[in-house]
Amino acid sequence: MKKLWIPAFAIGVLGASFPALAHHSFQAEYDQSKPLTLVGKITKVLNDNPHGWLYLDAKNEQGRVVNWALEMPSPNALKRNGYDRGIFPALIASGEEVTVTAYAAKDGSKHAWAGGLTRADGQTVITIGGIPKQGAGGRGGPGGPH
């Protein structure tokens, strides 16, 4: 009976490690040397754990609308950065054009890590994922450690 705790403990540790195995690092998926500036309209927002998603219709160089999938930090990280749950639904409903700074995916797909969002008035900035200012030096990737 005393030795039953060993297999139970091993199963518990193994089960707890699965979410960590599924989690990816910023450096594995995104290219910090390829910052993007996307201008368009938000079509959808998912505030999920461990990361949320923001979908943006932005025009490419040829003027065609492309839907971008922009990965964001967890809802808790957004909240710590001043995120208001009502802002994204309001932006979707209004159709307001926004500017999003992001880092491109290494595979060249239309998905990126969102860093910041500026509204059309140019004054309201929502920090999403921590894009470092140009020349300020990085902290090992947006949003800090994953």
BATILO-202644 format. One record per residue: x, y, z of N, C-alpha, C in turn; residue in three letters; residue number from 1. Coordinates in steps of 0.2 Angstrom, whole numbers, always signed. Atoms other than C-alpha are relative to their C-alpha. Layout:
<recs>
REC   n_xx   n_yy   n_zz  ca_xx  ca_yy  ca_zz   c_xx   c_yy   c_zz  type  seq
REC      X      Y      Z      X      Y      Z      X      Y      Z   Ala  NUM
...
</recs>
This chain:
<recs>
REC   n_xx   n_yy   n_zz  ca_xx  ca_yy  ca_zz   c_xx   c_yy   c_zz  type  seq
REC     +4     -6     +0     +0     +0     +0     +4     +6     +0   Met    1
REC     -4     -6     +0    +14    +12     +4     +3     +2     -7   Lys    2
REC     -4     -1     +6    +22    +10    -13     -5     +3     -6   Lys    3
REC     +4     -2     +5     +6    +15    -22     +0     +8     -2   Leu    4
REC     -1     -7     +1    +10    +34    -20     +5     +1     -6   Trp    5
REC     -5     -1     +5    +25    +32    -32     -4     +0     -7   Ile    6
REC     +3     +0     +7    +14    +27    -48     -5     +6     +0   Pro    7
REC     +5     -6     +0     +1    +40    -43     +3     +6     -1   Ala    8
REC     -4     -6     +0    +14    +53    -41     +3     +1     -7   Phe    9
REC     -3     +0     +7    +22    +49    -58     -6     +2     -5   Ala   10
REC     +5     -1     +5     +5    +49    -67     -2     +8     +1   Ile   11
REC     +2     -7     -1     +1    +66    -59     +5     +5     -3   Gly   12
REC     -5     -4     +3    +18    +74    -64     -1     -1     -8   Val   13
REC     +0     +0     +7    +16    +67    -82     -6     +4     -3   Leu   14
REC     +6     -4     +2     -2    +74    -83     +1     +7     +0   Gly   15
REC     -2     -7     -1     +4    +91    -77     +4     +2     -6   Ala   16
REC     -5     -3     +5    +18    +92    -90     -3     +0     -7   Ser   17
REC     +3     +0     +7     +6    +89   -106     -1     +8     -2   Phe   18
REC     +1     -7     +3     +1   +108   -107     +7     +3     -1   Pro   19
REC     -6     -3     +2    +19   +113   -106     +3     -3     -6   Ala   20
REC     -3     +3     +6    +24   +101   -120     -4     +3     -6   Leu   21
REC     +4     -3     +6    +10   +109   -131     +2     +7     -1   Ala   22
REC     -1     -7     +1    +16   +127   -128     +6     +1     -4   His   23
REC     -6     -1     +4    +28   +134   -140     +3     +7     +2   His   24
REC     -4     -6     -2    +41   +148   -138     -1     +5     -6   Ser   25
REC     +1     -5     +5    +40   +164   -147     +6     -1     -6   Phe   26
REC     -5     +1     +5    +57   +161   -156     -1     -6     -4   Gln   27
REC     +2     +6     +5    +51   +144   -163     -4     +2     -5   Ala   28
REC     +5     -1     +5    +37   +152   -172     +0     +7     -4   Glu   29
REC     +0     -7     +3    +40   +171   -175     +7     +2     -1   Tyr   30
REC     -7     -3     +1    +54   +181   -182     +0     +7     +2   Asp   31
REC     -1     -7     -4    +59   +196   -171     +3     +5     -5   Gln   32
REC     -3     -5     +5    +68   +203   -186     -4     +2     -6   Ser   33
REC     +5     -1     +5    +52   +204   -196     -6     +4     +3   Lys   34
REC     +6     -3     -3    +41   +217   -188     -5     +2     -6   Pro   35
REC     +5     -2     +5    +25   +221   -197     -4     +6     +3   Leu   36
REC     +5     -5     -2    +13   +236   -197     -6     -2     -5   Thr   37
REC     +6     +2     +3     -5   +230   -202     -5     +5     +1   Leu   38
REC     +6     -5     -1    -19   +243   -205     -6     -4     -3   Val   39
REC     +6     +3     +2    -36   +236   -206     -6     +0     +5   Gly   40
REC     +6     +0     -4    -53   +231   -198     +0     -7     +4   Lys   41
REC     +0     +6     -4    -54   +218   -184     -7     -4     -1   Ile   42
REC     +6     +4     +2    -66   +204   -189     -2     -5     +6   Thr   43
REC     +2     +5     -6    -65   +192   -173     +5     +1     +5   Lys   44
REC     -5     +0     -6    -57   +191   -156     -2     -6     +4   Val   45
REC     +1     +6     -4    -55   +175   -146     +5     +1     +6   Leu   46
REC     -4     -1     -6    -49   +178   -128     +1     -7     +4   Asn   47
REC     -1     +7     -3    -43   +160   -124     +7     +0     +3   Asp   48
REC     -7     +1     -4    -29   +153   -113     +3     -6     -4   Asn   49
REC     -5     -5     -3    -15   +151   -115     +1     +6     -4   Pro   50
REC     -1     -6     +5    -16   +163   -130     -6     +2     -3   His   51
REC     +6     -2     +4    -30   +173   -138     +2     +2     -7   Gly   52
REC     -1     -1     +7    -32   +177   -156     -4     +6     -2   Trp   53
REC     +3     -5     +3    -36   +193   -165     +0     -1     -8   Leu   54
REC     +1     +1     +7    -42   +192   -183     -1     +7     -4   Tyr   55
REC     +0     -6     +3    -39   +207   -194     +0     +0     -8   Leu   56
REC     +0     -1     +8    -43   +211   -213     +4     +6     -1   Asp   57
REC     -4     -5     +2    -29   +221   -220     +2     -1     -7   Ala   58
REC     -2     +0     +8    -24   +226   -238     +7     -2     +0   Lys   59
REC     -7     +1     +2     -8   +219   -245     +2     +5     -5   Asn   60
REC     -3     -4     +5     +3   +227   -257     -4     +1     -7   Glu   61
REC     +4     +0     +6     -8   +223   -272     -7     +3     +2   Gln   62
REC     +6     -3     -1    -23   +231   -263     -6     -6     +2   Gly   63
REC     +4     +5     -2    -31   +214   -259     -1     -1     +7   Arg   64
REC     +1     +1     -7    -39   +211   -242     +2     -7     +2   Val   65
REC     -3     +7     -3    -30   +197   -232     -2     +0     +7   Val   66
REC     +1     +1     -7    -36   +190   -216     +6     -3     +4   Asn   67
REC     -6     +2     -4    -22   +189   -203     -3     -3     +7   Trp   68
REC     +2     +3     -6    -23   +178   -188     +6     +3     +5   Ala   69
REC     -5     -3     -4    -13   +188   -174     -1     -3     +7   Leu   70
REC     +0     +3     -7     -9   +178   -158     +2     +5     +5   Glu   71
REC     -1     -5     -5    -10   +188   -142     +2     -4     +7   Met   72
REC     -1     +3     -6     -5   +184   -124     -6     -2     +3   Pro   73
REC     +6     +2     -4    -17   +176   -111     -4     +6     +2   Ser   74
REC     +5     -5     -2    -32   +186   -105     +3     +4     +6   Pro   75
REC     -3     -3     -6    -23   +189    -88     +6     +5     -2   Asn   76
REC     -5     -4     +2     -8   +196    -97     -2     +7     -3   Ala   77
REC     +3     -6     +3    -19   +208   -107     -3     +4     +5   Leu   78
REC     +3     -4     -5    -28   +213    -92     +5     +4     +4   Lys   79
REC     -6     -4     -4    -11   +218    -83     +2     +6     -5   Arg   80
REC     -2     -6     +5     -8   +229    -99     -5     +5     -1   Asn   81
REC     +5     -5     +1    -24   +239    -97     -5     -2     -4   Gly   82
REC     +5     +2     +4    -35   +229   -108     -7     +0     +3   Tyr   83
REC     +8     +0     -2    -54   +232   -107     -3     -4     -4   Asp   84
REC     +4     +5     +4    -65   +218   -112     -4     +3     -5   Arg   85
REC     +5     -3     +5    -77   +230   -121     +3     +3     -6   Gly   86
REC     -3     -3     +6    -64   +237   -133     +0     -3     -6   Ile   87
REC     +0     +4     +7    -63   +223   -146     -7     +0     -3   Phe   88
REC     +7     +0     +3    -82   +221   -148     -2     +7     -2   Pro   89
REC     +2     -7     +2    -84   +240   -149     +4     +1     -7   Ala   90
REC     -4     -1     +6    -70   +240   -163     -3     -4     -6   Leu   91
REC     +3     +4     +5    -78   +226   -172     -7     +3     -3   Ile   92
REC     +6     -3     +2    -95   +234   -172     +0     +6     -4   Ala   93
REC     -1     -6     +3    -89   +251   -177     +3     -1     -7   Ser   94
REC     -4     +1     +6    -78   +244   -191     +5     +5     -1   Gly   95
REC     -5     -5     +0    -65   +257   -186     +6     -4     -2   Glu   96
REC     -7     +2     +3    -48   +255   -195     +5     +1     +5   Glu   97
REC     -5     +0     -5    -34   +251   -183     +7     -2     -3   Val   98
REC     -7     +2     +2    -15   +249   -184     +2     -5     +5   Thr   99
REC     -2     +5     -4     -8   +233   -177     +8     -1     -2   Val  100
REC     -7     +1     +0    +11   +231   -174     +1     -8     +1   Thr  101
REC     +0     +8     -1    +16   +212   -175     +7     -2     -3   Ala  102
REC     -6     +4     +3    +30   +200   -179     -2     -6     -4   Tyr  103
REC     +2     +5     +5    +28   +189   -194     +2     -7     +2   Ala  104
REC     -2     +7     -1    +28   +170   -193     +6     -2     -4   Ala  105
REC     -6     +2     +4    +44   +161   -199     -2     -3     -6   Lys  106
REC     +2     +4     +6    +34   +150   -211     -3     +4     -5   Asp  107
REC     +2     -4     +5    +28   +165   -221     -8     +0     +0   Gly  108
REC     +8     +0     +0     +9   +162   -217     -2     +7     +2   Ser  109
REC     +3     -6     -2     -3   +176   -213     -2     -1     +7   Lys  110
REC     +1     +0     -7     -1   +174   -195     +6     +3     +4   His  111
REC     -5     -4     -3     +9   +184   -183     -1     +1     +8   Ala  112
REC     +1     -2     -8    +12   +189   -164     -2     +7     +0   Trp  113
REC     +2     -7     -1     +2   +205   -160     +4     +3     +5   Ala  114
REC     -4     -4     -5    +12   +218   -151     -4     +6     +3   Gly  115
REC     +4     -6     -2     +1   +234   -151     -5     +1     -5   Gly  116
REC     +6     -2     +4    -15   +241   -157     -1     +7     +1   Leu  117
REC     +2     -7     +0    -18   +259   -161     -6     +2     -4   Thr  118
REC     +6     -2     +3    -35   +266   -164     +1     +6     -5   Arg  119
REC     +0     -5     +6    -39   +278   -179     +1     +7     +3   Ala  120
REC     -2     -7     -2    -38   +293   -168     +7     +1     +2   Asp  121
REC     -7     +0     -1    -20   +289   -165     +2     +1     +7   Gly  122
REC     -2     -2     -7    -20   +293   -147     -1     -6     +5   Gln  123
REC     +1     +5     -5    -27   +277   -139     +4     -6     -2   Thr  124
REC     -4     +6     +2    -14   +263   -139     -1     -6     +5   Val  125
REC     +0     +5     -4    -17   +246   -132     +6     -5     -1   Ile  126
REC     -5     +4     +0     -2   +236   -128     -2     -7     +1   Thr  127
REC     +2     +7     +0     -5   +218   -133     +5     -5     +2   Ile  128
REC     -5     +5     -1    +11   +208   -133     +7     +2     +1   Gly  129
REC     -7     -2     -2    +26   +219   -130     +5     +1     -5   Gly  130
REC     -5     -1     +5    +34   +224   -146     +5     +5     +2   Ile  131
REC     -5     -4     -3    +50   +232   -141     +0     +6     -5   Pro  132
REC     -1     -6     +4    +53   +250   -148     +6     -1     -4   Lys  133
REC     -6     +1     +5    +65   +250   -163     +6     +3     +4   Gln  134
REC     -7     -2     -3    +83   +251   -156     +0     +0     +7   Gly  135
REC     +0     +1     -8    +77   +248   -138     +3     -6     +2   Ala  136
REC     -3     +7     -2    +84   +230   -138     -6     -4     +3   Gly  137
REC     +5     +5     -2    +74   +215   -135     +1     -3     +7   Gly  138
REC     -1     +4     -6    +70   +205   -119     -1     -7     -1   Arg  139
REC     +0     +8     +1    +71   +188   -127     -7     -1     -4   Gly  140
REC     +6     +2     +3    +54   +190   -136     -6     +4     +3   Gly  141
REC     +6     -4     -2    +37   +199   -135     -3     -3     +6   Pro  142
REC     +4     +3     -6    +27   +197   -119     +4     -3     +5   Gly  143
REC     -4     +3     -5    +42   +191   -109     +0     -8     -1   Gly  144
REC     -1     +8     +0    +44   +172   -105     -7     -3     -1   Pro  145
REC     +6     +4     +1    +31   +160   -111     +0     -6     +4   His  146
</recs>
